Amino acid sequence: MKGTEERSHDSLADTGVDVTSVEERMRAQRLETPSWGYGDTGTRFAVFPQIGVPRDPFEKFSDAAQVHKLTGVCPSVAIHIPWDKVDDYGELKRHAESFGLRIGAVNPNLFQEPEILLEAYATDVRPLCAKVREDLGGVADPISAFEASGYGEKVAEERGEGADAGWS
C-alpha cells in the first residue's frame, strides 16, 4: 500500500506537474529567519517562557544552525537592534559563519513606548544599525541605496499604475 507522500506524488504527476522539478526548486529556495523567532514566544499580552531559550545573539545563531541543519533552506538570520546588540559584530559574524550561516538583514526594534522609541531610533538605533550594516559589508542606509538605484521608477514604468499594476 502506498504512503501519503507517494500518493501525493502520483496525484501531482497525473495532473502534469513535474514533481522532481518542483522538489529541486523547493530545495534551492533560501529563507531568512528572524532572530526573535529563537526566543520566548508570545504577544503583547503575555510571553510563554520555554526551557533552553537563547540568552544572547550567539545562542540564537546556535539554534538557527539546528534549524538550517534540519531544513537545509535557512542559511541567514535577520538581527534586530537593540535586542541583538553585541560588543563585537565581527565576532558575531564569525560565530554565524562557523555554523555555515550568515547575518542577514539588520533591523531596528521599535516595539516599546512610541515617543521614547522615536527619539532613541533617531539618536541611537538608526546610527547603530547603519554602523552594523557597514561593519558587515553592507550599505549604511538601505532605503537611500534603494531610492538611488532607480529600481522603483524602473518597475513603475514597466508595470504601469493603478489596477494594471496590482493596486488602486
C-alpha positions as CSV (number, residue, x, y, z in Angstrom):
1,M,0.0,0.0,0.0
2,K,1.3,3.5,-0.9
3,G,2.0,6.1,1.8
4,T,0.7,9.6,1.8
5,E,3.8,11.0,0.1
6,E,3.7,8.5,-2.7
7,R,0.0,9.1,-3.3
8,S,0.6,12.9,-3.3
9,H,3.5,12.5,-5.8
10,D,1.4,10.3,-8.1
11,S,-1.6,12.6,-7.9
12,L,0.5,15.7,-8.9
13,A,2.3,13.8,-11.6
14,D,-1.1,12.6,-13.0
15,T,-2.0,16.3,-13.5
16,G,1.1,17.1,-15.4
17,V,3.2,18.5,-12.6
18,D,6.9,17.8,-12.9
19,V,7.3,16.8,-9.3
20,T,11.1,16.3,-9.5
21,S,11.5,19.9,-10.8
22,V,9.2,21.2,-8.0
23,E,11.2,19.4,-5.4
24,E,14.5,20.7,-6.8
25,R,13.2,24.3,-6.8
26,M,11.9,23.9,-3.2
27,R,15.3,22.6,-2.0
28,A,17.0,25.5,-3.8
29,Q,15.0,28.2,-2.0
30,R,16.5,30.2,0.8
31,L,14.6,31.6,3.8
32,E,15.9,34.2,6.3
33,T,14.7,33.6,9.9
34,P,14.2,36.5,12.4
35,S,16.4,36.3,15.5
36,W,13.4,36.9,17.7
37,G,12.0,33.6,16.4
38,Y,14.6,31.9,18.6
39,G,13.4,33.5,21.8
40,D,10.4,33.1,24.1
41,T,7.2,33.4,22.1
42,G,4.0,35.4,22.9
43,T,2.1,38.5,22.2
44,R,2.0,42.0,23.7
45,F,-0.3,40.5,26.4
46,A,1.8,37.5,27.5
47,V,5.0,35.7,26.9
48,F,5.3,32.0,27.1
49,P,8.6,31.0,28.6
50,Q,10.4,27.9,27.3
51,I,13.3,25.9,28.6
52,G,16.6,26.4,27.0
53,V,15.7,29.7,25.3
54,P,18.8,31.6,23.9
55,R,20.2,34.2,26.3
56,D,22.1,36.2,23.6
57,P,22.5,36.5,19.8
58,F,25.3,33.9,19.8
59,E,23.0,31.3,21.3
60,K,20.3,32.4,18.8
61,F,22.7,31.5,15.9
62,S,23.5,28.2,17.6
63,D,19.7,27.4,17.5
64,A,19.5,28.8,13.9
65,A,22.2,26.3,12.9
66,Q,20.0,23.5,14.1
67,V,17.0,24.9,12.0
68,H,19.2,25.1,8.9
69,K,20.6,21.6,9.5
70,L,17.1,20.2,9.6
71,T,15.6,22.2,6.7
72,G,18.6,23.0,4.5
73,V,17.0,26.2,3.4
74,C,17.6,28.7,6.3
75,P,21.2,30.0,6.0
76,S,20.7,33.5,7.3
77,V,19.3,35.2,10.3
78,A,17.9,38.8,10.5
79,I,19.1,40.5,13.6
80,H,17.2,43.2,15.5
81,I,18.9,46.2,17.2
82,P,18.9,46.7,20.2
83,W,17.7,43.2,21.1
84,D,20.7,41.7,19.4
85,K,23.2,44.3,20.3
86,V,26.7,42.9,21.0
87,D,30.1,44.5,21.6
88,D,31.7,43.0,18.5
89,Y,29.7,42.3,15.4
90,G,32.7,40.8,13.7
91,E,32.8,38.2,16.4
92,L,29.0,37.5,15.9
93,K,29.6,37.3,12.1
94,R,32.5,34.7,12.6
95,H,30.3,32.8,15.0
96,A,27.5,32.6,12.5
97,E,29.9,31.6,9.7
98,S,31.3,28.8,11.9
99,F,27.8,27.2,11.5
100,G,27.6,27.9,7.8
101,L,25.2,30.8,8.5
102,R,25.3,34.5,7.8
103,I,23.8,37.6,9.3
104,G,21.0,38.8,7.1
105,A,19.0,42.0,7.5
106,V,19.9,44.4,10.3
107,N,16.6,45.8,11.6
108,P,15.7,48.2,14.3
109,N,13.3,47.1,17.1
110,L,10.7,49.8,17.8
111,F,8.2,47.9,19.9
112,Q,8.3,49.9,23.2
113,E,7.0,53.4,24.1
114,P,6.4,55.4,20.9
115,E,7.9,58.8,22.0
116,I,11.0,57.3,23.6
117,L,11.4,55.0,20.7
118,L,11.3,57.6,18.0
119,E,13.9,59.6,19.8
120,A,16.1,56.6,20.5
121,Y,15.6,55.4,16.9
122,A,16.9,58.8,15.6
123,T,19.8,59.2,18.0
124,D,20.8,55.7,18.9
125,V,19.2,52.8,17.0
126,R,19.3,54.1,13.4
127,P,23.0,55.2,13.6
128,L,23.9,51.9,15.3
129,C,22.0,49.9,12.6
130,A,24.0,51.8,10.0
131,K,27.3,51.1,11.7
132,V,26.5,47.4,12.0
133,R,25.4,47.2,8.3
134,E,28.7,48.9,7.3
135,D,30.8,46.6,9.6
136,L,29.2,43.6,8.0
137,G,30.0,44.9,4.5
138,G,26.6,46.4,3.6
139,V,25.3,49.9,2.9
140,A,24.6,52.1,5.9
141,D,21.2,53.3,4.6
142,P,19.4,50.6,2.5
143,I,16.4,52.9,1.9
144,S,18.6,55.6,0.3
145,A,20.5,53.0,-1.6
146,F,17.2,51.6,-3.0
147,E,16.0,55.1,-3.9
148,A,19.3,55.9,-5.6
149,S,19.2,52.7,-7.6
150,G,16.3,53.9,-9.7
151,Y,14.6,50.5,-9.4
152,G,11.3,51.9,-8.1
153,E,11.0,54.2,-11.1
154,K,12.1,51.5,-13.5
155,V,9.4,49.0,-12.3
156,A,6.7,51.6,-12.1
157,E,7.4,52.5,-15.7
158,E,7.4,48.8,-16.8
159,R,4.3,47.9,-14.8
160,G,2.2,51.0,-15.1
161,E,-0.1,52.4,-12.5
162,G,-3.4,51.7,-10.8
163,A,-5.3,48.4,-11.2
164,D,-3.0,47.3,-14.0
165,A,-0.1,47.3,-11.5
166,G,-2.0,45.4,-8.9
167,W,-3.0,48.3,-6.8
168,S,-5.6,51.0,-7.0
